[in-house]
Amino acid sequence: DSPHVEYWSRQEWKHIEAHADVDEALAAGGGPLRYPRHAHVLYLDVGSRVRGPTCVWEAGRGEDGRPPRFAGAMTVVPAVAGRVLRFDGSLQHAVPRPADVWLAPFVISQSGPPEDFGRSV
């Protein structure tokens, strides 16, 4: 157990690839992968055109005790101002931009003013 908390903020809706949060210093030193007990996302302010959900994949059994990249069903949580999302800290999660980017047959680009595509978490 660790008494530490990591805080970060993002002022714009960006595409964030699937990942699990780990103790990066421990992992870089060759140590075991250590995950937080819980992960939280607090959506503070959400632009009028933001659809940027947080996608969380179910846990599964991976190789060498590591979680598999995409084990099972995905839960999609839309970005709504004031919403708090809490999930097991070892789970893979991502933020697609645009929200349907994984379904598109080609690259999609979106740009515009911050009030349309801003996202503070």
C-alpha positions, 0 to 999 in steps of 0.5 A, spaced: 500 500 500 502 507 498 499 513 501 500 517 495 495 520 490 497 522 483 493 528 480 493 530 473 488 535 468 487 536 461 484 542 458 482 539 451 479 533 449 485 528 446 485 521 444 488 517 449 490 510 447 488 504 451 493 503 458 493 501 465 496 506 470 502 503 473 508 505 478 512 507 472 519 508 476 518 501 479 516 498 472 522 502 469 527 499 474 525 492 472 520 491 478 513 488 478 508 492 475 504 495 481 497 498 480 493 503 484 487 500 488 482 504 484 482 509 478 478 515 478 476 520 473 472 527 475 469 530 469 469 538 471 467 542 465 465 538 458 465 542 452 458 542 448 461 538 442 465 533 447 463 526 446 469 523 449 467 517 453 472 514 458 472 506 455 474 501 461 475 494 459 473 488 463 479 484 467 482 478 465 487 473 466 494 475 462 501 472 461 506 473 467 501 476 472 500 482 467 493 484 465 491 482 458 490 488 453 483 487 452 480 482 456 473 482 455 467 487 455 468 494 454 464 499 459 463 506 455 462 512 460 460 519 457 463 525 459 458 529 463 460 535 467 460 533 475 460 525 473 465 521 477 468 515 474 471 509 479 474 503 477 479 498 479 486 501 478 489 495 474 484 495 468 485 498 461 482 504 459 482 509 454 479 516 451 477 516 444 477 522 439 472 522 436 468 518 440 467 513 434 474 513 432 475 505 432 469 504 428 471 509 422 474 506 416 479 512 415 482 517 419 478 523 422 480 529 424 476 534 429 478 541 430 474 547 433 474 552 438 475 550 446 468 551 448 466 546 443 471 541 444 474 543 451 474 537 456 477 538 463 478 532 467 
